Amino acid sequence: MPIAEIPLCVWRTRGQSFTYRGQSIRYWTAGQGEPLLLLHGFPTASWDWHYLWGPLAQRFRVIACDMLGFGDSAKPVDHVYSLMEQADLQQALLAELQVDQPLHLLAHDYGGSVAQELLARHYEQRACIASCVFLNSGLFPESCRMLLIQKLLLSPVGWLVGRSFGRDDLVHNLMQVYGPCTHPSESVLDDFWSLITANHGTRVLHKLVGYMPERRLHRERWVGALQREGVPLRLINGMVDPLSGAHMVERYRQLVPAPDTVQLQGIGHYPHTEAPVQVLRHYLVFRERPLRSYPQKMAWS
């Protein structure tokens, strides 16, 4: 069954904005039912979910935002970006939307680390998470691999590397992480580039990539959240991803009790755009399982 895409030009017209700590954040919401928060990766944006958006909105209340520094949200230059703040942002968005039910998470890459922090807050009774599914996320910093461009952005000349980063550089790096038969089209690459350059985004790439050392800093907290009992978890992973592919699944199985993993052969770092039908099927099977019952009201402020 093919899944219809949502063109970026249409996606943008459906977005709304709210102000978070003085910065404009673009967000999207659709559907009814249990709230499902979608968390995008680096360096792209919530449009990554456009294949799954419609099918998921038929079943759940789906919510997503372009995180601070990404997509069509504000990208302040004089700002210290952090995954902790991005978790704060998600909770602020949920409060803005008056979400008061236990929350389900579907997270990719950078968003996977944000989801880990929300899980940690769940066990501190500062959030209420009903389930979490990860797609190709750097859940264990000792197993994370970086592209050369990420290493350069983290270097002392990262600011210069970011400002000189062009569309050809984006294409070169994306082609390294997609599956061999699932490369994006030129029009999709144009759209990715549009989202990165919106609001002069290349000026903050070197700051956003600070999430890599931040993962190491909070490693015990975030891995510990995966090892706790209570919140059902699943990892759906593209196996040929050089960043967080088969080796990340192996590490997940070593460290997470009763690991629930799905391996997508021939799929790279972006399974939700490379193999959206498979991801949707495996996600819905996961959600059809009986989940632990939580209190029906939760304040996200």
LINMOBEL-V665374 format. One line per field, one symbol per residue. ss: DSSP state (H for helix, E for strand, - for the rest). phi: phi as a letter, one per 30 degrees, with the letter a starting at -180 (. if undefined). A space follows every 10 residues. Layout:
BEGIN
ss->???
phi->???
END
This chain:
BEGIN
ss->-------HHH HHH--EEEEE --EEEEEEEE ----EEEEE- -----HHHHH HHHHHHH--- EEEEE----- ---------- --HHHHHHHH HHHHHH---- --EEEEEE-H HHHHHHHHHH HHH-----EE EEEEE----- HHH----HHH HHHH---HHH HHH---HHHH HHHHHHH--- -----HHHHH HHHHHHHHHH HHHHHHHH-- HHHHHHH-HH HHHHHHH--- -EEEEEEE-- -----HHHHH HHHHH----- EEEE------ HHHH-HHHHH HHHHHHH--- ---------- -
phi->.dcddceedd eddcdbbbcb hicdccbbaa ibjddbcccd ccccadeedd ddededddcb dcbabddejb hcddbdddbc dadddddedd dddddedhdb cecccbbbhe dddddddddd dedcicabcc aabcchcddb edcdcbdedd dddddecedd dddcdbeddd eeddddcddd cbddddddde dededddehh dddceddddd dddddddced dddeddcdck cdbbccbddc dddbcedddd deddccdhdc bbccdiccdc ddcdbddddd dddddedddd cedbedbadc d
END
